[in-house]
């Protein structure tokens, strides 16, 4: 890695910061010859040293050149799609053509190496991408940061995090499978984060490939305002190349890995089709671009430059999605896609990003996105590397340097940047500094994902990323007692890495409960604990957090006295318990209404503590008692025998004694479930919710989808993700969040009490 990366970095910095050929006017009238690689390397490292030593005077003088050019030549893109559409294969080809890797390995390759971007053993074994890997490459003098994202629905948090930090994206569609369920989910996420995107129809070499069918599906199902930018020359086994509709040239890909591009005229037998498709492209773009529409309506000839500029304007404004074609596996069509990323996707300055100003009650602030502003960076991903925690940062504004002090706004801590690296899947390259728009990683910075870092001059946080609540919980415990340390280390690490993965402890059973986005999500984590930490864990049946409460007022009058030689125990408490009014913010209230000194005031805190302790486990099924108010009205104390312990015990027994008289009920968590399913499955899904004792409270239509809102008891929601997928052919999705605890029906209460008594009798 180090062998070929060292010379390339300063040369890249040389083009970024000086770029004499483009922006800095030459001092002498005659054009200077381009420097040799060795000279540019020397100059690059000299310039880097001069720049990072704080000598910003020259950069400030000609402010326009130093960052304008480097920002224009920067692209942050993500590649996302339905599972098995060929995302990772496409990234592999991109890295090969840009010179980042020197040989190609397949995802499920026979050579056993596996794709570069799938760096985990589990990913290579299953042939799926679990974590987003970040890498960068240079193409035609532009720096491109690529984030390869997972396609499984259980890993949506990875996709959301990646999209949050990108400026543009490539949506990969399979020319045979077309628009699949996950393509719809990914597209919805891109729309939510307003990411301009290109579409790439992959696998044109496969049997049954039909790009025009896929293009029409994208228009109908995803509501894309899109048109083809290329026409394939032949399909399936006869797929030879592409015709570029902007330049009106045919492209053929020769060489062992398609690295030689041969440009020829359009084949004569395709001219009619190509002319028709180019006219369609111009028509579609002119619907959303006024400048092109004027030329089109006036019947003026439209040059390739005019068309290219119009497509760029419409794509960045998210009014149009250009569609490219090819076959990543057969090495065709990848280089034109790379050119399209440079031509049509925005650079960091062209995208508007907003931060929330914490000093002004989270007021929205537009970030300039330039390196001149104060530092604002977002930690969007954490990984446990060989040298400690690795934090991926997207810098939105300002410059970050090795050795700088930065502030974590979420925790308020001040941190020094010990080491700054640029990532290439799981290899890294040290750099001295990075500026706005770049994606870098830092070592040794303790934070959680979604934290914002600044240089201390502003208190901005990037808008909190939309983290869905976990929908499924399991009880896990290590098989052997010795591996407890490694087990908790693994859980702590995964919790920091993934905000949708939560860990809790069940106070009664003492089991560790893990919660996540679905069965596959939790299975993968249990598997990772086994592989990475060598800890075998048993997985139990998930359980629900019930609560208990009282429904009417009940009096108590309890005397606790004990005489056993020496100092005895004496304490008497009188009063009542009653339910709190609906909507009260507290779950437990204690009020002392004793007039006078019937009980000395120094014993009152002990009495309150006793009642709180008693409310921790109700006598119905042993779950905590909530929404209860305890009022102390009278009592008695003994001059010698009364103690804090005596009154605490008196309070505990008094609560237990009057508890049954207060008519207690069991409360169960009710979830607000929102389902998005295609119209044809609406009846089946609604019937299933009724079967699960759910109450449907709303049913709207959104495009071709039906959106159902319902309140369903959590106890009846286990295994729902799998049931929903099988009911809707994988097209339905649901989100579930806690709404409230509400009383269970009488038959459920009896059943729960009997189960509780049964398990306790067995113990």
N, C-alpha and C positions, 0 to 999 in steps of 0.2 A: 504493500500500500504506500509506504513512505517513499519508495524508490521513485515512483513516477509522479507522486503528488507534489513533491517539493518545488520543482521548477514551475509547475503550472500555476501555483497560487500567486506569486508575485507578478507573473505575466498577466494574470487576470486582473489583479489590482491595478497594474499599469494601465490596462485598457479602461478600467472603471474610473480611476481618479484623474488620469491625464488625458487619455483619448485624444492625442494631438491631431489625428487625421480628421476629427469631426468638429470639435467645438472650440478648441483653443486656437486663436488666430496665430499664424506663424509670424515670428518677429521679422524675418527677412522676406523680401518679396519673392525669392525663388523657392519653389516647394522643396522641402528637405526630403532626402531619400528615406524610405522606411527603415527603422533600425533593425539590426540583425537580432535573432532570438537571444544570443548571449548578451548583447548590449541591452535589449529590452528587459532581460532578467535582472541585470545589474541595476538598470534605472528603476525597475519596478521595486526591487528591495530597498534602493536608496529612498525612493519616494515614500514607500511604506514607513521607513524609519522616521523620515522627516515628518510625515503626517501624524504618526501615532505619538511622536514626542511632544505633541501639543502645539506644534507650530502651525496654527490655523490661519495666520495672518494672510498668507497668499491665497488660501482657499476662500477667505472672506472677501478679498479684493475682487477676484473674478468668481463670485458666488455661483453665477449661472452655470459655468462649466462643471465644477467638480461633482455636484450631485445630480444635476439635471440629466446629464448623459447616462450616469450609472443607474438612475432610477428608470429612465426610459428603456434601458436594456435589461430590465429585471422582470421575471414573470413568476408568480406563485400559483401553481395549478394543482388540482387534485384529479385523480382518475377514479371514477366510481361507477358502479353498475350492478346488475343482478348477478347473483352467484354463478360462476362458470361462464361469464361472457368474454373472459379473456383479458381482464384488467392487468393482472400481474405479468402475463405474457407480453402485453403491449409495453408496459414499463421496462421490461427486460430488453426489448428491441430498442426503445428510446435510448437507454443507457449504452447499448452497444454502438448505435450510430453516432452518438455524441462522444464516443471515445472513453466513456467512463469505465466500461468493462471490456475485456478483450476477447471473450468467447461467450457464446449463448448457451444457457442451460434451461431445460424445460421445467415447468412446474412439477409435473409428475414424471421427471426425467428418468430414463433407464440408467444414466450415468451416476445416479444417486447423489448428485450435488444439489439439485433443487434450485429454484429461482433465487436470484440475488436478494430480492426484497423480502422473501419469506425466510427470516433468519431464525425462527424458533423451530425446534425439532418437530413439535406437534403440527406446525403449519406445513412442513415439508412432507410429513407422513400422511396427513389427511388431504394435502393439495388444496387447502383453503387458507385465506389470509385472515388472521385473527387481529393482529395489531396493525395500526397504520404505520408504515415505515416511511421515513423521510429521506430524500436524497436530492442531490443537485447535479446539474450538468450544464455545459455551455454548448450553444448551437448558434453558428453564424455570429459569434461575438456577443450573444445574449446569454445571461445567466438564468437558468430555469430551475426553480425549486419544485420538486414533485412529491406529492404525498399520495401513496398508494393506500387505498382504503378498503376495509372489508365489505363484503356484500351480504352477509348473513343478517337477518333481522335482529338477532340477539345482540349484535355488536353495533347497533345504531349509534350508541354514544360516541364510538370512534369516528363514524362518518360525520356526526354533528360537530365534533371538535375540529375535525379536519376542515370542514366547510367554513367554520367560524373564522379560520385564519387564512383562507385562500382568497385570491382576487378573481380567479376564474376556474372553470372545471371542464373536464371532458366526460361526457356521459357515453359509456360504451354500450352498444346494443348488439345483440346477436342476430345475424341476418337470417337464421333459421328460426330461433325461438321468438324473435321480435320483442315487443314491449311486454316484459313479464312483471309479476307482482312487485318484486323488489325494485325494479326500474321505476315504478310509480312512486314508491316510498322515497327513493333517493332523489327523484325529481322534485317531490314535494319539499324535501329538506332544502334543496338548492334554491327553491323559490322562497322559502322562509328566510333564508339568509341573503337573498337577492344576489346570487352568484351568477354572473354572465357565463354562458356555457356553449361548447361546441358538442355536436353529437358525432360519434364515430361508429359506423356500422361495420362490425368485425366479422370474421369467418366467412368471407365471400367464396372461399375455396370449398366449403362443405356442400354436401348433397342437399338440394332443396333451398339453396340460398336465394333470397328474393329481396333485394334492398328496397325496391319500390313499395312492396307490401309493408315493410318495416317503417318506411317514411310516412305512409298513410296512417299506420297504427299510431305513430308518435303524434301526428296531427290530431287524430280522433281521441286517443286515450289520455295523452299527456297535454293536449291542447297546445302543442308547440306551433308557433308561427315559423315554419321552417321550409327550406328548399335545399335540393342537392347542389353541392359545389363541384361535384365530380360525377362522371358517368363511367361505370366499369366497362372494360373491354373484355367481353366474355364473362361467363360465370361458372361456378363449380370447378371441374377439372380444367376448363378452358380459360380460367381467369388469368389474363396476361398482364393487364396494366390498367391505367385510369386515364380518362380525358379530363383535363383541368378546364372548367367552364369559364373561369375568369380570364386566363391567358389564351384559351382555345388551342391548347397543345396536348399531344398524347404523351404519357409518361410510361416508360417500361423499366422494370427493375431487374438488372442483370447482376452477375457475380454470385459467389457461393452463398452469401447472406443478403442478397438484394441491395448491396451497398452502392453499385454503379447505377445511376439513373440516366437513361437514354431518353432525350426529348425529340419527338418526331411530330410530323403533321398529323392531324386527325384522320383516321382511316376513312377512305371514300364511302364505304358502305354504312358508316355511322353518322355522316354529316347531317342528315335530316333529323335524326334523334337528338344529336348534340345541339343543333340550332334551336330545336323546340324546348329542350331542357334549359338552355341559357336564357331564352325568352321568359320561361316560367320563373327562373331565379330572379331576373330583373323585375318582373311583375310583382313578385312576393316582397322583394326588398323595397320597391318604390311605394308599396302600400304604407310602409312605416317610416320612410325617409323622404322628406320633402324635396331635397336637392336633386335626388335621383328621379323622383316623380316628375319634376319639371322637365328634365331632359327626355324622359320616357314619353310624356304626353306630347312634347313638341316633336317627337319622332327623330330626335338627333341621334347620331351614332354614339353609343356609349363605350368609352375606352375602358381598358382593363383597370387602369388606375382609378377612374371614377367609380367603377363597380366595387373595387377593393375598399376604397374609403367609405363608401356607403354601407357596405357590409360591416365594417369595423364600427361605424357610428351606431348602427342598429343593434349590433351584438352587445356593445358596452351598455347601451340604454336598455338592454334586456327585452327588446321588442322583436328580435329575430334570432333564430338558432341555425347557424350554418351546419350542413350535414356532410361529413366526409366518409370515405369508404376505404376498405382494404382488407388485408388478412395479415394479422400480426404474426401468426404461426408460420405463414409462407413468406414472410418478410416483404410484403407489398403494401405500399400506401402509408408507411410510417413517417418517412421524411416529409411528404407534403403536409401531414398532420402537424408535425413539428413547426413547419413554416407557418401553418395556420395559427398555431398558438402565439407565435411572434406577431403575426399580422393582425389577428382579430381579437385576441384577449387583452384585457387592460393591464397597464403597468400600475404599481402601487399608488401613484399619484392620481390616477383616473378613477379610483374607487373611493367613495366617501365612507369613512369609518367614524363611529361615534363612541365617545366615552361618557361615563356618568361622573359628574363632579360631586364628590362626597361632602365638600364643604357647603354646597348649595342645595342640599336635600336631593341628591341624585338628579341634578339638572343635566340635560343632554348637551354635550359639547362636541362640535365637529373637530376632528383631528386633521391637521394639515397634511400629515403623512410625509413630511420632509425631515431630513436629518438635522435641520437647524433648530427645530423645536425642542422642548424638554423631553427626556426619555419616557416613553410609555411602551411597555412590553407585556405580553400575555403569556403565561405558562399554560400551554394547551395540552401538554402530554408529559407524563413522568415515566421513567423506566429505571429499573434497578440494574445498573451496569456492573462491570467488574470492579470499577473504582468508586462505587457508591452511587448515589442517586443522580440520574441524568435528567435534566429538565429541558424540554424543548420550548424555546421562546419565539414568538413572532413579534418582531419590533414594528410598532405602528408609527413611532415618531422618535426622532433623536438618534443618538449614537451610543453604543455600549462598548466599553473597552475593558480588556483584561485588567484586573486590579482596581477597577472602579468600585465605589460604594453605591449600592442601589437599595431602595426601600420597598418592602412588600406591603402594599396598602391594606391588604386583607387582614394581616396579622400585626402590622405596625412595626415589624422588625427591620433593622438595618443590616445589610449583608454585603460582604465583599465578593466580587466575582473572581474566584481563584483560577478558573480555566475556561476558556471559550473555544468551542469546537464547531466544525461544520460536519454534519452527519451524512454518511452514505450507508444506508441500511444499518448494519451494526459495526461499521468501521468508522473511524473519525479522523479529522484533520484539524490540527490546532490553528487558530487564527488570533490576531492581536485585537481586532475590533470589528464591529459590524454596524451598519446603519439602517435607518428605517426601510421597511419593505422586506428585509431579509429574515430567513428562518434559521436560527442557530440553536445550539444546545450549550448549557452550562453545567459544570460539575459542582457537587458539594453545596448546593443551595437547597435548604430545607423548605419545602412549600408543598401545597396541594395543587391539583390541576384546577385551572380557572382563576388562579391568583394573578393580580396585576402588579407589575414592578414599575417604579418611576425613579427619577434621580432625586426625589425629595422636594422639588420645587412646586409640584402640583399634587393634588390628591384625587387622581382619576382612577376609576375602575372601569375596565371594559365591560360592556353589558354582560350581566351574568349569563352564562351559557344555559341553554334550556336543558336541564338535567331531568330526565323522566324519573318518577318514583319507582323503586323496585316493585315488581309485581309477584315475586315468588320467593318463599323462604324454605330453607332446609336446615335440619339439625345435623351438625357434623362433629365428629370427635376422632382424635388419633387412635389407632389400634393399640399402639404400645404407649405406656406412660412416659417412657424416656424421651419421646420425640416432641413433648409439649412445647419446648422452647422454639424449635424449628417451625412448628405448626403456627404458633402465634406470630412469629417473624414473617411467615408467608402471608398470613391474613392481613397484617399491618401494611405490608408492601402492596398487596393487591388493592387495599382500600384507598391508599394514596394514589395509585395509578389510575383507578377507575371509579369515578364518583357514583356510578350506578350500583356498585358492589358494596353492600353494607354488612357489618358484623355486629352482632349483639349477643348478650348473655341472658339466658333464661334463668331468672332468680330462683324459681322453684326446682326445676330439674337440673340446673347447673350446666345445661347443654349450651354449646356454642351454636348460634343461629346465623346462617349466612343468607342474605337476600340479594336477588339480582333480577335481570330482565327476562328470564325464561329458563326452561330446563336445560337447553344447550349451554347457555351462559354459565350456569352453576356447575354443570358437568365439566366444562372446560377448566374451570378454576380448581375443582377437586382433582382433575387430572394433572393440572400444573403443579399443585401441591405435591402430588406423588412423584412427578418427574424432576422438578427443579429443586425440591427440598427433601426428596427421598422419604416422605412421610405418607404412610398408608392411612387413609381416613375412612371411617364408616359413615354412611349417609342415612339418616333416619327419616321418618315421616314428618312433614312439616306440621306445625301447630299454630293455633290462632290465639291472639291475646284477648281473652275475655276480661270483663270487669264486672263488679257487683255494685249495687246501690240500694238505698232504702227508699221506700215509697210513702211512709207515714211517720208521724212523730211517736216516739216511745220514751217513757220515763226510765231513769235508773236511780237506784239508791243502794250503794254497795259498801259494806264495811269489811275491811281486810285487817284481821288481827291475828297475831301469831305470838305465842309465848313459849320460849324454849330455853329457859335459864339465861341469865344475862339480859342484854337489851332485846326487847321483843320488837314486833312490827305492828304499827297501828295507823290506819288511814281510812277515812270514810268520805266518799264522794256522792253527791246527789245532783241531779239535773236531768237533761233530756237530749236525745239526738233527733234531728229532723232533716229531710232532704233540702238541699240548697235550691233556690228559685232557678228556673230554666234560664240558660244563657249566662250564668255567673262565671266570671273568669277563673275563680279558684276551684280546686277540686276538693279541698278540705279546709274547714274553718273551725277555729276554736275560740269560744268567747267566755270570759270570766265575768259572771254577774253576781258574785258574792258581795254582799254589803257587810262591811265590818271585817273582823279578823277570825272568822270561823276556821279558816285554814290560813296559816301564816303565808305571806306573799312569796317567801323564798321557795315554797313547795309547788307553786303554780306551774313553772316551766316543766317540772318532772311529770305533772299530771298531763300536760299537753303532749309531752313526749310519749307517754303511755298510750294515749288515745291514737296518736299518729301511728305508733307501732302496731296497735291492734287493727287499724284500718288497712295495714299492708296486706293482710290476708283475711278475706271474709270466710264465714263458716259454711257457705254453700258449696263452692268448688275451689276454695283456697286462692282465688284471684283478688287483686287489690280492690278496696271499696272506694268509690268516688262520689263526688257531689253530696257530701254529708257535712252537716254542721253540728258540732257538739257544744252544748251550753252548760256551764257549771253554775248551779244556783246555791248550793249549800254543801256543808261537809263538817267534819269534826277532826280534831287533831289531839294527840296526847303529848303532854309536856316532855316526856322522856322517850317514849317508844316511837314517835313519829319520825320518819326519815324520808329522804327522796325516793329510795327504793320502794318503801311501803306504799307511797302514794302512786308511784308509777304502776306497781302491780295492781293496786285498787282500780286504777283507770282501765287497765287492760281487761280485767275480769268484769268490770261494770259494762264495758262496751260489748263483750261477748254475751253477757247475760241479756241485755235489752235488744240485741241485734235481731233475734227471730221475731220479737214483738213488733219491729219496725217494718215488717213485710218486705224482706229483701228480694230483689230480682237480679237476673243475670243480664248483662249488656254484651252484645257482640259487635265487632267492628263492621260497619256497613260501608261498602266502597261505592264511589261514584265511577261508574264504568262508561267509557265512551268508545263506541265501536264504529269502525268505518268499513262497510262491506259493500260489494257491488249489489245493485238492485235485485238481481235474480236470486240472491241468497237471503234476502231480508226476512222472509217468512220463517225459514228454518232457524235463523239466528234468534229471532224474537221468541219463537216457541221454546228454544233451549233456555233462554233467560227466564221465562216463566217457570220452567221446570226446576230451575235453580232458586226458586222463591224470590226472584228479582222483580222490581217494580219499574216498568218502562215509563219514563217521565217526558221523553221528547223523541221526535223522529223527524229529521230534516233531510232534504235532498241536496247533495253538493255534486254537480256534474252528473256522472253516471253512478255515483256512490250514494248509499243511504247512510246517514249518520244517526245512530241510535244512542240515546243517553238513558242510563238505568241505574237504580240503586240495588246492589246485590250484596248479600252477606258474604264476607270473605271466606267463611267456612265452606261455602258452596262453590268457590272459584278455583279450587285446586285442579291443576291439569287443564285449565281453560285454554291456555295458549295452544296446546296441541289439539284440543277439541275444535277450536275456532279454525285453525289451519285446515283440518280435515273437512270441516263443514263448508269452507269457502274456497277449496282448492288452493290454499295458501295466499289468497288475495286479500283476506280480511286482516285488519290489525286492530288492536285495542289498547287503550291506556286506562290505568286504574289508579285512582288516588283515594286516600282515606277521607271519608266524609264525616262520620260521627259514630258513636257507640249508641245503639238503640236496643230496647228490651227484646229478648228472644220470645218466641211463642211458648205457650205453656208446655206443650209436648216436648219441645227441644230442651226446655229447662229441666224437666223431669229426667230426660235421657242423660243430660250432662251431669246432674247430681248423682245419678246411679253409677255412671262411669267413674266419677271421682271417688265415690264410696268404695266401689269395687277395687280400684287400683290401691287405695289406702288400706283396705282390708287385706289385700294380698301382701302388702309390705309388712 
